Amino acid sequence: MKDYRDRLREYLEKNAIKPAYFVRELGFSNGLINKLLAKEIHIGVDKLENMLNHFDDLDPNWLLKGQELSTNQSATIIPEPTPQTKSTQENEELEEKKYVIKLQKQRIQELEEKIKAYETAKQTPQRSMAYTTNQ
């Protein structure tokens, strides 16, 4: 049966909160969070209160009782992306990568042109521009 420790782990995972960040924010020790998430210990009301006060979106009813949120409450857990959302995100990332590649190709072309110009200048004999003055 799930208890508050399982739901805390779920909250951290769904909201991409690393345990190290979590303990640093709350002033807990790494050992405490590791033992808590491993279900080796329970924590006191003071620490629970500290968590709930610090993380506003962590619903106490959900954390302690596993009760679903009512419709007027904000969601505690970020919903899983839908396939359409994933597809949109992937398309945006792909377009961004294509744009970067385009810019890189343009830069490579500019550099190749500079190299050719340099090589051409190097092969062309330089004429001395000696000025003579009539005296």
PAZAPA-4460 file (N, C-alpha, C; in steps of 0.05 Angstrom, whole numbers, plus 32768, in hexadecimal, padded with zeros to 4 digits):
% residues 135
    n_x    n_y    n_z   ca_x   ca_y   ca_z    c_x    c_y    c_z   seq   type   mol
   8011   7FE8   8000   8000   8000   8000   8012   8019   8000     1      M     A
   800A   802C   7FF0   8019   8045   7FEE   8015   8056   8007     2      K     A
   802B   8062   8010   8029   8075   8026   8035   808F   801D     3      D     A
   8037   80A2   8030   8041   80BD   8029   805D   80BC   801D     4      Y     A
   806D   80A8   8024   8088   80A7   801A   8088   80A0   7FFC     5      R     A
   8076   808E   7FF4   8073   8087   7FD8   8069   809F   7FC8     6      D     A
   8056   80AD   7FD3   804B   80C5   7FC5   8060   80DB   7FC4     7      R     A
   8071   80DE   7FD9   8086   80F2   7FD8   8099   80EB   7FC1     8      L     A
   80A1   80D2   7FBF   80B3   80C9   7FA9   80A5   80D0   7F8E     9      R     A
   808C   80CA   7F8C   807D   80CF   7F73   807D   80ED   7F6D    10      E     A
   8078   80FD   7F81   8078   811B   7F7E   8093   8124   7F74    11      Y     A
   80A9   811A   7F80   80C4   8123   7F78   80C9   811A   7F5B    12      L     A
   80C2   8102   7F54   80C7   80F8   7F39   80B7   8107   7F24    13      E     A
   809D   810A   7F29   808B   8117   7F16   8092   8135   7F12    14      K     A
   809D   8141   7F27   80A4   815D   7F25   80C2   8162   7F20    15      N     A
   80D0   814C   7F1A   80EC   814D   7F13   80FC   815C   7F29    16      A     A
   80F7   8155   7F42   8105   8161   7F58   8118   814C   7F62    17      I     A
   8132   8152   7F61   8146   8140   7F6B   8146   813F   7F8A    18      K     A
   814A   8128   7F96   814B   8127   7FB3   815F   813A   7FBF    19      P     A
   8176   813D   7FB2   818B   814F   7FBC   8180   816C   7FBD    20      A     A
   8172   8174   7FA9   8166   818F   7FA9   8151   8191   7FC0    21      Y     A
   8141   817D   7FC2   812B   817C   7FD6   8137   8180   7FF2    22      F     A
   814B   8170   7FF9   8156   8172   8014   8165   818C   8018    23      V     A
   8171   8196   8003   8180   81B0   8006   816C   81C7   800B    24      R     A
   8155   81C6   7FFD   8141   81DB   8001   8135   81DA   801D    25      E     A
   8132   81C2   8028   8124   81BF   8042   8137   81BD   8059    26      L     A
   8151   81BA   8054   8165   81B8   8069   8165   819C   8075    27      G     A
   815C   8188   8066   815D   816C   8070   8178   8160   8068    28      F     A
   817F   814A   8074   8198   813C   806D   8192   8129   8056    29      S     A
   81A7   8123   8047   81A4   810F   8031   819B   80F4   803C    30      N     A
   81A6   80ED   8053   819F   80D3   805F   8182   80D2   8065    31      G     A
   8176   80E7   806F   815A   80E7   8076   8149   80E2   805E    32      L     A
   814E   80F0   8048   813D   80ED   8030   8141   80D1   8025    33      I     A
   8159   80C7   8025   815E   80AC   801A   8150   8097   802A    34      N     A
   8151   8099   8044   8143   8085   8055   8125   8088   8054    35      K     A
   811C   80A1   8051   80FF   80A6   804F   80F5   809A   8035    36      L     A
   8102   809F   801F   80F8   8094   8005   80FC   8076   8003    37      L     A
   810F   806B   8013   8112   804E   8013   80FE   8041   8027    38      A     A
   80EE   8052   8034   80DA   8049   8047   80E6   803C   8060    39      K     A
   80FE   8045   8067   810B   803B   807F   8103   804B   8098    40      E     A
   80FA   8064   8094   80F3   8075   80AB   80D9   8084   80A4    41      I     A
   80CE   8090   80B9   80B9   80A4   80B6   80C4   80BE   80BF    42      H     A
   80B7   80D4   80B7   80C0   80EE   80C0   80AB   80FB   80D1    43      I     A
   80B3   810F   80E1   80A1   811C   80F3   8090   8131   80E5    44      G     A
   807C   813A   80F4   8069   814E   80EA   8078   8168   80E3    45      V     A
   808C   816F   80F2   809B   8188   80EC   80A7   8187   80D0    46      D     A
   80B2   8170   80C9   80BF   816D   80AE   80A9   816C   8098    47      K     A
   8094   815F   809D   807D   815E   808A   8073   817B   8086    48      L     A
   806F   8189   809C   8065   81A4   809A   8079   81B6   808A    49      E     A
   8092   81B2   808F   80A7   81C1   8080   80A5   81BB   8062    50      N     A
   80A1   81A2   805A   809E   819A   803E   8086   81A8   8032    51      M     A
   806F   81A6   8040   8056   81B1   8035   8057   81CF   8033    52      L     A
   8065   81DC   8045   8067   81F9   8044   807A   8202   802E    53      N     A
   808E   81F3   8029   80A2   81FB   8015   8099   81F5   7FF9    54      H     A
   808C   81DE   7FF5   8083   81D6   7FDA   8065   81DA   7FD9    55      F     A
   805D   81F1   7FD0   8040   81F9   7FD0   802E   81E7   7FC1    56      D     A
   8038   81DA   7FAC   8028   81C9   7F9B   8026   81AC   7FA6    57      D     A
   8033   81A7   7FBC   8031   818C   7FC8   8019   818C   7FDA    58      L     A
   8004   817E   7FD1   7FEA   817E   7FDF   7FEC   816B   7FF7    59      D     A
   7FE6   8175   800F   7FE7   8165   8027   7FD4   814D   8027    60      P     A
   7FBC   8151   801C   7FA9   813A   801B   7FB3   8124   8009    61      N     A
   7FBE   812C   7FF3   7FC9   8118   7FE1   7FE2   810A   7FED    62      W     A
   7FF4   811A   7FF9   800C   810F   8004   8006   80FC   801B    63      L     A
   7FF5   8104   802E   7FF1   80F4   8046   7FDB   80DF   8043    64      L     A
   7FC7   80E5   8033   7FB0   80D2   8032   7FAD   80C5   8016    65      K     A
   7FBA   80D0   8002   7FB8   80C6   7FE7   7F9E   80CD   7FDA    66      G     A
   7F90   80E2   7FE5   7F77   80EA   7FDA   7F7B   80FA   7FC1    67      Q     A
   7F69   80F6   7FAE   7F6B   8105   7F95   7F64   8122   7F9B    68      E     A
   7F6E   8133   7F89   7F69   8150   7F8C   7F4C   8157   7F83    69      L     A
   7F41   816A   7F90   7F27   8174   7F86   7F2C   8186   7F6E    70      S     A
   7F17   818C   7F5F   7F1A   819B   7F46   7F23   81B7   7F4B    71      T     A
   7F1F   81C3   7F62   7F28   81DE   7F66   7F44   81E1   7F71    72      N     A
   7F52   81CA   7F75   7F6D   81CB   7F7E   7F80   81C8   7F67    73      Q     A
   7F98   81D3   7F6A   7FAC   81D0   7F55   7FB8   81B4   7F56    74      S     A
   7FC1   81AA   7F3F   7FCC   818F   7F3E   7FE7   818E   7F4C    75      A     A
   7FEB   8179   7F5A   8005   8175   7F68   8019   8169   7F55    76      T     A
   8010   8158   7F44   8022   814A   7F32   801F   8154   7F16    77      I     A
   8035   8158   7F09   8035   8160   7EED   802B   8149   7EDD    78      I     A
   8016   814C   7ECC   800C   8136   7EBC   8020   812C   7EA8    79      P     A
   801E   8112   7EA2   802F   8107   7E8D   8029   8114   7E72    80      E     A
   803E   811A   7E63   8039   8126   7E48   8029   8112   7E37    81      P     A
   8016   811D   7E28   8007   810D   7E15   8018   8108   7DFD    82      T     A
   8011   80F4   7DED   8021   80EF   7DD4   8022   8108   7DC2    83      P     A
   800C   8117   7DC2   800B   812F   7DB1   801E   8144   7DBC    84      Q     A
   801F   8147   7DD7   8032   815A   7DE3   804E   8152   7DDE    85      T     A
   8054   8138   7DE1   806F   812E   7DDB   8076   8134   7DBE    86      K     A
   8064   812F   7DAC   8069   8133   7D90   806F   8150   7D8A    87      S     A
   805F   8162   7D96   8064   817F   7D93   807F   8187   7D9D    88      T     A
   8086   817D   7DB5   80A0   8183   7DC1   80B6   8179   7DAF    89      Q     A
   80B3   8160   7DA5   80C7   8154   7D94   80CA   8164   7D7A    90      E     A
   80B4   816D   7D6F   80B5   817D   7D57   80C3   8198   7D5B    91      N     A
   80BD   81A4   7D72   80CB   81BE   7D78   80E9   81BA   7D7C    92      E     A
   80F0   81A4   7D89   810D   819E   7D8D   811A   8199   7D72    93      E     A
   810C   818A   7D61   8117   8183   7D47   811B   819D   7D36    94      L     A
   8107   81AE   7D36   810A   81C8   7D27   8121   81D9   7D32    95      E     A
   8124   81D9   7D4C   8139   81E8   7D58   8154   81DD   7D50    96      E     A
   8157   81C2   7D4F   8170   81B5   7D47   8175   81BB   7D29    97      K     A
   8160   81BA   7D19   8164   81C0   7CFC   816E   81DC   7CF8    98      K     A
   8164   81EF   7D08   816C   820B   7D06   818A   820D   7D0E    99      Y     A
   8192   8200   7D23   81AE   8201   7D2C   81C0   81F5   7D16   100      V     A
   81B7   81DF   7D0A   81C7   81D3   7CF4   81CA   81E6   7CDD   101      I     A
   81B4   81F4   7CD6   81B4   8207   7CC0   81C8   821D   7CC6   102      K     A
   81C8   8227   7CDE   81DB   823D   7CE6   81F8   8232   7CE5   103      L     A
   81FC   8219   7CED   8217   820E   7CED   8220   820A   7CD0   104      Q     A
   820F   8202   7CBE   8216   81FF   7CA2   821E   821A   7C95   105      K     A
   820F   822F   7C9C   8215   8249   7C92   8230   8252   7C9C   106      Q     A
   8236   824D   7CB5   8250   8255   7CC1   8267   8246   7CB4   107      R     A
   8262   822C   7CAF   8277   821C   7CA2   827C   8226   7C86   108      I     A
   8267   822E   7C77   826A   8238   7C5C   827A   8253   7C5D   109      Q     A
   8274   8264   7C71   8283   827D   7C73   82A0   8278   7C79   110      E     A
   82A6   8265   7C8A   82C2   825F   7C91   82D0   8252   7C79   111      L     A
   82C3   8241   7C6A   82CF   8235   7C52   82D6   824B   7C3E   112      E     A
   82C5   825F   7C3B   82CA   8275   7C28   82E2   8285   7C31   113      E     A
   82E4   8289   7C4B   82FB   8298   7C56   8315   8288   7C52   114      K     A
   8313   826E   7C55   832B   825D   7C51   8334   825F   7C34   115      I     A
   8321   825D   7C21   8327   825F   7C05   8334   827A   7BFE   116      K     A
   8328   828F   7C09   8333   82AA   7C04   834F   82AC   7C0F   117      A     A
   8354   82A1   7C26   836F   82A2   7C32   8383   8292   7C21   118      Y     A
   837A   827A   7C18   838C   8269   7C08   8392   8277   7BED   119      E     A
   837E   8284   7BE1   8382   8292   7BC8   8395   82A9   7BCC   120      T     A
   8392   82B8   7BE2   83A3   82CE   7BE8   83C0   82C5   7BED   121      A     A
   83C3   82AE   7BF8   83DD   82A3   7BFF   83EC   829A   7BE5   122      K     A
   83DD   8290   7BD2   83E9   8287   7BB9   83EF   829E   7BA6   123      Q     A
   83E1   82B3   7BA7   83E5   82CA   7B96   83FE   82D9   7B9F   124      T     A
   8412   82DD   7B8C   842A   82EB   7B94   8423   8308   7B9C   125      P     A
   842E   830F   7BB2   842A   832A   7BBC   843D   833D   7BAE   126      Q     A
   8433   8352   7BA4   8444   8367   7B97   844C   837B   7BAC   127      R     A
   8465   8381   7BAB   846F   8395   7BBD   8465   83B0   7BB5   128      S     A
   845C   83BE   7BC7   8452   83D9   7BC1   8467   83EE   7BCA   129      M     A
   847D   83EC   7BBD   8493   83FF   7BC4   848D   841A   7BB7   130      A     A
   848E   842E   7BC6   8489   8448   7BBC   84A4   8456   7BB6   131      Y     A
   84A6   8460   7BA0   84BF   846F   7B9A   84B8   848D   7B99   132      T     A
   84CA   849B   7BA1   84C7   84B8   7BA0   84DC   84C4   7B8E   133      T     A
   84D4   84D7   7B7F   84E7   84E5   7B6D   84F4   84FB   7B7D   134      N     A
   850E   84FB   7B7B   851C   8511   7B89   8529   8523   7B77   135      Q     A
***
